[in-house]
Amino acid sequence: MSALLDTPTPVRVRATRDERRARRRTDTPRRARRGILSTVGVNGLLIVGAAYMILPLLWLVFAATKDAKGLYSGDAFTFGGALLANMQQLFTQDGGIFVRWLANSILYAGIGAVVGGFIAVMAGYAFDKFQFRGKRGLYASVLVGVLIPNTATVIPLYLLAATAGVTNTIWAVIIPTLCNPFSVYLARVFSSGYIPNETLEASRVDGAGTVGTFLKIGLPMIAPGFVTIALFQFVGIWNNFMLPLIMLQNRDLLPSSVGIALWQSQVQQNPQFSTLVIAGSFISVIPLVIAFVSLQRFWRAGLSAGSVK
């Protein structure tokens, strides 16, 4: 017979209170150092990103006050004394053509933002609340459209506009901006976050039709999302360069972005055009700042819709 020897089970000894306190004192400096390093790293990246966005705009403010000689000499971040002269030259150059360019930009961006934003909201609402044949395929095509850069569609749009005979008209710039895949995607997100299905069911029980439900119930509830989409549309159309450059040949129909680029191409022959480019860029930024400041309470609420869902 063989004797079975029981293997002694190791006993887990709990650390005493003093040992636990000693470990905590040892780990505390390490955690503090890690916290400091992470804080410094995150804040450093934020500072670099803020400087990347703010410094060019700040330079533009200082440069708008200088003459042609002052732009290339002296400190870049100092004020000059030629602001009024630059503004006068800007608004009187070529019979005040810049005012026409600025009005064109406001027209293109305003119509594209309001009408295009409304179309996007309707499409996003339909994708979110309705069930219909081919819904998944259509929405997949919208997502594919988000991935395609706008510059890749300029030539096909020009060929379509030429076939329709609308090139060198305002419609060649306005019509393509009325349909934006990214705006449709955002509208569906906002619709799912802002409009409860129960509210729509209650309105249908009360006898409201599909269009009436959208206009009286859905649209007021998704208003912050609509403002956010319209604001993004406004900025995108305002900064659009390739589409009007390809579509328009009439100088009076150009937006400010293309007009300023036209002046920029003449700087080498005439350095005085540099002040026109700087002053025009400075004035072109002001409508965007006004739009963001005046609508910030709406678009900030719109951007937080997905996070509170």
ZAMARGU-4260 file (C-alpha; in steps of 0.2 Angstrom, whole numbers, plus 5000, padded with zeros to 4 digits):
<rodrens>
0) 5000/5000/5000 | 5006/5017/4996 | 5003/5031/5008 | 4995/5047/5001 | 5003/5062/5007
5) 4992/5078/5007 | 5000/5093/4999 | 4999/5107/5010 | 4988/5121/5003 | 4997/5138/5003
10) 4989/5150/5014 | 4986/5168/5007 | 4992/5180/5020 | 4983/5197/5018 | 4994/5212/5019
15) 4993/5222/5035 | 4986/5239/5035 | 5003/5247/5037 | 5009/5237/5021 | 4994/5243/5011
20) 4998/5261/5017 | 5016/5259/5011 | 5011/5253/4994 | 4999/5268/4992 | 5013/5280/4997
25) 5024/5272/4984 | 5011/5272/4970 | 5005/5289/4973 | 5020/5298/4965 | 5020/5287/4950
30) 5001/5291/4947 | 5004/5309/4950 | 5019/5309/4937 | 5008/5300/4924 | 4993/5312/4927
35) 5005/5327/4925 | 5012/5319/4909 | 4995/5316/4902 | 4989/5333/4906 | 5004/5341/4898
40) 5003/5331/4883 | 4984/5334/4880 | 4985/5352/4883 | 5001/5354/4873 | 4991/5346/4858
45) 4977/5358/4861 | 4988/5373/4861 | 4997/5368/4845 | 4980/5365/4837 | 4973/5382/4843
50) 4989/5391/4837 | 4987/5382/4820 | 4970/5389/4818 | 4971/5406/4826 | 4988/5412/4821
55) 4984/5414/4802 | 4968/5423/4806 | 4978/5434/4818 | 4991/5438/4805 | 4977/5442/4793
60) 4970/5455/4805 | 4987/5464/4806 | 4991/5462/4788 | 4975/5471/4783 | 4982/5487/4791
65) 4998/5488/4781 | 5003/5494/4764 | 5012/5483/4751 | 5029/5488/4758 | 5024/5484/4776
70) 5018/5467/4771 | 5036/5461/4767 | 5045/5471/4780 | 5045/5473/4799 | 5036/5463/4812
75) 5021/5452/4805 | 5011/5454/4821 | 5011/5473/4822 | 4998/5486/4816 | 5000/5497/4802
80) 4992/5513/4797 | 4984/5509/4780 | 4968/5500/4785 | 4957/5514/4778 | 4967/5516/4762
85) 4966/5497/4759 | 4947/5497/4762 | 4945/5511/4750 | 4955/5503/4737 | 4947/5487/4739
90) 4929/5494/4737 | 4933/5505/4722 | 4945/5493/4712 | 4938/5490/4695 | 4922/5499/4698
95) 4918/5491/4715 | 4919/5473/4708 | 4923/5466/4725 | 4906/5471/4732 | 4898/5461/4717
100) 4909/5446/4721 | 4904/5447/4740 | 4886/5448/4735 | 4887/5433/4724 | 4895/5423/4738
105) 4881/5428/4750 | 4868/5423/4737 | 4876/5406/4733 | 4880/5402/4751 | 4863/5408/4757
110) 4852/5399/4745 | 4863/5383/4746 | 4862/5384/4765 | 4844/5387/4767 | 4836/5377/4753
115) 4850/5363/4753 | 4849/5362/4772 | 4830/5359/4771 | 4832/5346/4757 | 4844/5337/4768
120) 4833/5338/4783 | 4818/5330/4773 | 4830/5316/4766 | 4837/5312/4783 | 4819/5312/4791
125) 4813/5300/4778 | 4828/5288/4780 | 4826/5288/4799 | 4807/5287/4801 | 4800/5279/4785
130) 4802/5261/4779 | 4802/5259/4760 | 4809/5247/4747 | 4828/5251/4743 | 4830/5261/4759
135) 4847/5252/4764 | 4854/5253/4746 | 4849/5272/4744 | 4857/5276/4761 | 4872/5266/4757
140) 4874/5277/4741 | 4873/5292/4752 | 4887/5286/4763 | 4898/5282/4748 | 4895/5300/4742
145) 4901/5306/4759 | 4918/5298/4755 | 4920/5305/4738 | 4929/5322/4738 | 4920/5337/4730
150) 4934/5340/4718 | 4932/5323/4710 | 4914/5328/4705 | 4918/5345/4697 | 4921/5338/4680
155) 4906/5327/4679 | 4895/5341/4685 | 4902/5353/4672 | 4898/5340/4658 | 4880/5339/4665
160) 4878/5358/4666 | 4885/5360/4648 | 4873/5347/4642 | 4859/5356/4651 | 4865/5373/4644
165) 4867/5381/4661 | 4885/5384/4662 | 4891/5402/4666 | 4875/5405/4675 | 4871/5406/4694
170) 4862/5389/4693 | 4877/5380/4688 | 4884/5385/4706 | 4868/5384/4716 | 4860/5368/4710
175) 4875/5356/4714 | 4875/5363/4732 | 4857/5359/4735 | 4862/5340/4738 | 4875/5336/4750
180) 4878/5318/4756 | 4886/5323/4772 | 4871/5335/4776 | 4859/5320/4773 | 4869/5309/4785
185) 4869/5322/4799 | 4851/5325/4796 | 4847/5307/4799 | 4857/5307/4815 | 4848/5323/4821
190) 4831/5315/4817 | 4835/5300/4827 | 4841/5310/4842 | 4828/5324/4842 | 4812/5317/4836
195) 4804/5302/4846 | 4794/5290/4836 | 4780/5290/4850 | 4777/5309/4846 | 4775/5305/4828
200) 4763/5291/4832 | 4753/5302/4843 | 4751/5315/4829 | 4746/5302/4817 | 4733/5296/4829
205) 4726/5313/4830 | 4724/5313/4811 | 4739/5323/4805 | 4746/5318/4788 | 4763/5313/4783
210) 4768/5331/4777 | 4759/5339/4791 | 4767/5329/4804 | 4784/5333/4797 | 4781/5352/4795
215) 4771/5354/4812 | 4780/5341/4823 | 4796/5335/4815 | 4804/5351/4808 | 4802/5362/4824
220) 4809/5348/4835 | 4824/5346/4823 | 4827/5365/4821 | 4844/5365/4830 | 4850/5351/4818
225) 4844/5361/4803 | 4853/5377/4809 | 4869/5366/4811 | 4867/5358/4794 | 4863/5375/4786
230) 4879/5383/4794 | 4890/5369/4788 | 4882/5371/4771 | 4885/5390/4771 | 4904/5388/4776
235) 4907/5374/4763 | 4899/5384/4749 | 4907/5400/4754 | 4924/5392/4754 | 4920/5382/4738
240) 4933/5386/4724 | 4934/5373/4711 | 4915/5372/4706 | 4913/5391/4702 | 4930/5392/4694
245) 4925/5378/4682 | 4907/5383/4679 | 4909/5402/4678 | 4918/5413/4665 | 4908/5429/4667
250) 4918/5440/4679 | 4902/5448/4687 | 4896/5431/4692 | 4912/5425/4702 | 4911/5423/4721
255) 4924/5432/4732 | 4935/5416/4733 | 4938/5415/4715 | 4939/5434/4713 | 4952/5435/4726
260) 4962/5421/4717 | 4960/5431/4701 | 4969/5446/4710 | 4982/5434/4717 | 4987/5429/4700
265) 4991/5447/4696 | 5002/5450/4711 | 5019/5446/4702 | 5015/5459/4688 | 5008/5472/4700
270) 5013/5470/4719 | 5000/5483/4724 | 4987/5469/4721 | 4994/5460/4737 | 4985/5473/4748
275) 4969/5469/4738 | 4971/5451/4741 | 4974/5453/4760 | 4960/5466/4762 | 4948/5455/4752
280) 4952/5440/4762 | 4949/5450/4778 | 4932/5456/4773 | 4927/5438/4767 | 4930/5431/4784
285) 4919/5443/4793 | 4902/5435/4787 | 4908/5418/4793 | 4912/5425/4810 | 4895/5434/4811
290) 4886/5418/4806 | 4895/5407/4819 | 4893/5420/4833 | 4875/5423/4830 | 4870/5405/4828
295) 4882/5397/4840 | 4868/5392/4853 | 4859/5382/4839 | 4873/5373/4832 | 4881/5369/4849
300) 4865/5361/4854 | 4864/5352/4837 | 4881/5345/4839 | 4877/5338/4856 | 4861/5329/4850
305) 4870/5312/4846 | 4879/5312/4863 | 4863/5314/4873 | 4853/5301/4864
</rodrens>
